[in-house]
């Protein structure tokens, strides 16, 4: 029987024995959610137009700084409104519950299921590169089911699995970095600034490259989806977001440095799978398999993080909307079982139909739109509700939120001009959420006080 079944207040998010999700596990969720395949596939297209070691590392550093600007704003909102579900909670509190529902609708349906399916498919393909006879689709489905079963066993087991898989992921990346710099053949490339670097940094390819770098950094807000399960969330959420993003920033810059250090630019230019190219340059014929195995292990932790945080959106929506109440029910071990099974079903459907890439295309604009207005909500609340308790205040305000807003606005403009049909489709999906909100909201639960139940 779940807490909701018993007629009690929604589950508090604390584990048996009085402990909740630690700051270390929350940091692991951020790291795992951020490091997917993006950093292993982006460099080949960047060096075609930016053939400079310093400029490439500057590009990834700028991307990390922009992500940190988002971290500061989300940390302020998370400390003010410590309730699981990310943008659903923040937009509903800063603007209107209907706005929050738009974000929640996208996240709860395909916003996490599509990236899960993509990561699972990548897992299947990289596993095939290690053992050629393995079938990618069954592997992809199998890894999603495996991770989902772990999530269904409860928050304690999920925490252990997430921490171990993420530590293993980071250890393997660090080992790859050490091997690359120690046994790799140095290339004639310099990471010191040169006269032509300023021209690269202010160029259009740098700005467009930043769009794709920011996609690689997406996930820096992962811990905001499980705030209600964290110990001392007002203190630990900012720590987890900051530590996780800084770790990934260092790893991303180091990975791109080792790719450039150990591999000729001519071999990298235009290549999608730059990690395998670099692995072959460092380790020889076995390089591709070594890198494939490393990425496979890393993708398990990414899938685990998304299968953990995604269902929390549907769970929180179920607490507020009577028609979705079933998704708010938790098992005796704290797992929102129906919400997890729902995301599992959607991810499997996307894998079977091979539609996850198309879905990702049309939800990108919607996700950026929600992030933009979430950070803008920090500025709005500072103006409209200056006396609200703020256990954490965004560092560098108002400059850090403005930096994030400017870069995100540019990314939305880029998507509108380069992929207008997909972007507009994403907006239509969000607008459909308004109709669903009007139909499903029924007797609303008072969202203004619901964060106190956490």
N, C-alpha and C positions, 0 to 999 in steps of 0.2 A: 504493500500500500504506500502511495506517495503522500507527502505532506498535504498536497492539495486535495487528494482523495479523502483525507481525514477531516477536512474542513478547517484546517489551520491556516495561518498566514503562509504565503509562499515561502518555500525553502530558503533559508538565510544565506546559503552559499558557504557555510562553514562545515568542515569535515568532522567526522566522528573524532572525539577526543579534543575538540575545541580548536583545532588548527585549520587554517584555510590554505589557499594557494600562496606559496612563499614568493618573495620577490625574485628568487633565483629561478623558479619555474616560470614565472611571468616573463622574465627576461629571456628564457629559453624559447618561449612561445613567439616573442618578437623576432628573435634571431632566426628561428626555424621558418616563420612565415615569410620573412624577407628574402632569405637566400633560396631561390629556386633555380631556374635554368637561365634567367636573364643575363646574369653576369658571365655565364659561360658561352653566350651566343652573340653578344652585342659588339664586341671589339672589332670584329672583321669588317663591319660596315662603317665604323668610326674612323679607322686608320686609312680608309680610302680617300677621305677628304681632309683628315687631320693627321698627317704623317709626322707627328711630334710627340715624343715621350712625355714631355712636361705638360703639353696641352691636354693630352689624353688623361693624365692623372689629375689635372686641374678640373677636367670635365666631371670626373667621378667624385672629386672632393666637393665641387659646387653642388652636385646632386645630393650628397650627404648633408651638406649645410642646409639646403632647402628642406630636407626631411626633418632635420633637427628643429627648424623653425615651426614646422607642423607639430612636432612633439611638444614644444613649449605650450602651444595653444591648447592642444588636446589634454595635456596634463592639468591645465587650469580648469577646464570643463569637467574632467573626470574627478578631480578633487572636490569640485562644487556639487556634482551630481553623481555620486558613486553607485551607479546602477549598471549592470551588465547590458550590453547590446550596442555600444558604440554610437554611431550617428543617429540611430533610431531614438536613443535617449537624448542626445545632445540637441538635435534639431527640434525635437518635441518640446524641450525645456526652453530653448532660446527663442523659438518662433511660435510654433503651434503644433499640437499633436498630429495634425494631418500631414505636416511637412515631415515630421519624424517617421510617419507611416510610409511615406514615399521611399525614404531611404531604407527602411526596414523591409519593405516589399521587395525591392531589388536585391538586397543582401540575403534575405531569407529564402528567396526562390532560386535565383541563379548566381547571385553575386559571389557566393563561396563555392557552390556546386560546380560551376564552370571551371574555376581555377583548380579545384580538386581533380576534375576529370582531365584537365590539361597536364597537371603534374603526374597523374597516374599513367597517362599515355606516354609521357616522356620517360617515366620509370620503365615501362614496358620496352620502349625503343632502346634505351641505354642498356637494359638487361640483355637484350638481343645482341648488342654489340660486344657484350662480355661472353655470352653463350649463344652463338648464332641460331641454334635450333629452337630457342624459346619463343613461344607465340606472344606477341605484344599485348593483344586485347585481353586474353585470359589473365595475363600477369597484371595488367592495369586494374581489371575488376577485382582480382584477388587481393591486391595491396589495399584497395579502398575498403573491402570487406574486413580485412585483418585489422586495420586501424579502427574501423567503426566498432568492431567487437571489443577492442581495448577501451574505447570511449564508453561503451555501454556497461562496462564492469564498474564504473564509478570514477569519481574525481581523483581519489588517491592513486589508483592504478594509472590513470591518465597522466598524472603528474610525474610519476616515476618513469613511465615510458617516454614522455616528452623530454624529460631532463636527460635521460641516458642517450636517446637518439640524437638530441641536439649537441650534446658534448661530443659524441662520436663524430658527428658531422664536422664540427669545428676542428677537432683533432686531425681528421683526415685532410682538411683544407690546409691547416698549418703544416702538416707533414709534406703535402704537395708543394707548398711555398718553399720550405727548407730545401727539398730535393731540387726544385727548379733553380734556386740561386747557388746551390752547392755543386750539383753535377751538370747543370745545363750549360750549353756553350754560349758565352756572352756574345751578344749582337752589337753592331756599331750604332747604338742608340744612346742618347743622353737624356737624363731626367732633369738636368739643370735648365733653367730658362735661357732662351736665346732670343735674338732680335726679332725673328719672325713669329714668335709665339703670341704676341699681343694681337696680331692680325688673325691668327687662328681662333683666339678666344672670343673675339668680337664678330666672328663670321656667322653666316646663316647655318652652315653645317654644324657648328658648335651648339647653336640654339636648338636645332632639330635633334642633335645627338642628346641634348639634355632631356628632351621629352622621353626618349627611350631609356635613358639612365634613371629617370624618375620612376618609370615602370619597374625597373629592377629594385628600386628602394621601396616600392609599395609594400605595405605590411608593417611599417613602423608604428602603426596605431593598434596593432593586434591585441595588446593587453587591455585596451578599453572595452573589449567585448566580454571580458570576464571580471570586470571590476567587482561585482557583487560576490565573487568567490575568493577575493584576495584578502589576506591579512592586512590590516591598517591601510586601506586603499588610498587614503588621502596622502600618505607618505610614500607608499611603495609603488603606486602607479607611476608617478613621475620618474622614480628611480629605475623602474623596469624599462620604460620607454626610452629614457636617455641612455642607459647602459646598453640595451640591445641595439639601438641605432648606432651608437659609437663603435661597438664591436663590429657591426656589419660594414660601417664606413671604412674602418681600418682593413678588414679582410678584402673588401672590394678594390680598394686602391692597391693593396699588395698583390692581389690576383692579377690585375691588369698589368702591374709592373713586371711580374714574373713571366706573363705571356709575352710581353715585349722584349724582356731581357733574354729569354731563351729561344725565341722563334723569330726568324726573319719577317719583317713587315710584309714583304712580297708574298710570303706563304700564308699570312693571316688575312690580307686584304680581300674583301668580298666573301670570306668564308663564314658560314653559319656556325659550325661546330668548332669554334676556335680552341676550346679546351682540349679536344681530341688532337687537333693539329699541334698544339703546344705539348701535349702529353707525348706524342710521337717524337717531337724534337728533343724532349728531355729524356724519355725512357726507351726510345727506339721502337721496335716493332710491337712491343707489348704496351706501348703508351696509351693507345686508344682504349684497351681493355681496362687498364688501371684507372684511367679517368672515368670511364663508364661506370665502374664499380663504385668509385667515390661519389659520383653524382647520384647513383641509385640509392645509396645509404642516405645521402642528404635529402633526397626527395621523400623518403619515408617520414622524416621529421616534419617536412613541410606539409604533407598530407595530414599528418596527425594534428598539427596546429590548426589547420583550416577545418578539420572535422570536429575539433573541440570548440572553436570560437564561433563558427557559423551557426550551429543550432541554438546558441544562446540568444541570437536575435529573434528567432521564431519563438523561443521560450518566453522571452520578455513580452513580445507582442501578445502571446497567449494569456499572459497575466492581465493585460489591459483590455483585450477584446474578447467578449464572451464567445463569439463564434469560433475563435481559435484556442479556446481554453484547454483543449486536450494537449496542445503542445507545451503548456506550462507545467505539466505533471512530471515530477522527478521520481526516480527509483529511490529506494531506501538508502542507496549509496551516492545519491546526489546527481545521477546522470539524467538529463532531459531526454528520456528514451525515445519518445515519439518524434521529437524534433530531430534527433540524430538519425532515426530511420527515414524521416522525410528527406533530409539532405542526402542520405545514402541512395535513396530511390532516384532522386533527380540526377545525381552524379552518374549513376548507372545508366539512366536513360540517355544522358548526353554522350556517354561512352558508346553505347550500342548504336546510336544514330550518327555518331561522329559529328555532332553539331556543336561541340563545345567551343571550337575556334570561332564559329560564326556568332555564338552567344557572347563570347568575350569581346568581339569587335563592337557589338552594339551596346554593351553595358559600360564600356570604358568612359564614355562621356558622362553617363549618369553618375558613375562613381566619383569622377572628378568634380562634378556639379555638387554632390553632397559634401565632399571634403571642403570645397571652396566655401560653402555657406556655413559649415561647422566652424571653420576658423574665423569667418566673418562674424559668427555669433559671439565670439570672445569680445570683439570690439563693440558689438551691439549691447551686450550685457554690461560692459564697463560704463556705457553711456546711460542706458535705461535703468539699470539696477546696480548702481555703484556700491550700495550697502550690503549686497549679498555676501555671506561668508565665503572667503576665498582662501582655503588652507594652503593652496599653492598659487602663486601669481606668475604668469608667463614671463620668462626671462626675456629682456630686450624689448618688451612691449613699448610702443606700438610697431617698432621696426620689424621684429621677427614675423608677426602675423602678416604685415604688409608684403614682406618678401615672398612669403608662401603664396599669398593671394595673387601677386603679380605673375609668378611662375605658373601657377595653376591656371590662371586666366589665359596665359599664352598657350598652354597645353590644350585647353578647350578650344581656343581659336584654331590651333593647328588641326585638331580633329574635325572641326566643323568645315574647314576648307579642304582637307585631304580626304575625309571620309564623311561627307555630309549625310548620305543616306543612312549609314550606320548610326551616326550621332543623333539624327532626328528620330530614328527607330527607338533608340534608348530613351529619349524624352517621352515618346509615346507610351513606352512601358511604364515610366514613372507616372504619367497622367492617368493611365489605367488604374494605378494604385489609388488614385483619388476616388474613383468610382467604387472600388472594392472597399475602401475605408468608409465611404458613405453607407454601403450596404451592410458591412460587418460590424461597425462600431457598436451598434446596439446600445446596451446600457454601459457606458464607459466607466472604467475604474479610474479613480482620481489620480491622474498621472503626476499631479503636483506634489503628492505626498508619497508616491510609491517608492521613491529612492530611499526613503527612511527605513523601509522594510529590509533593505539590504544590510 
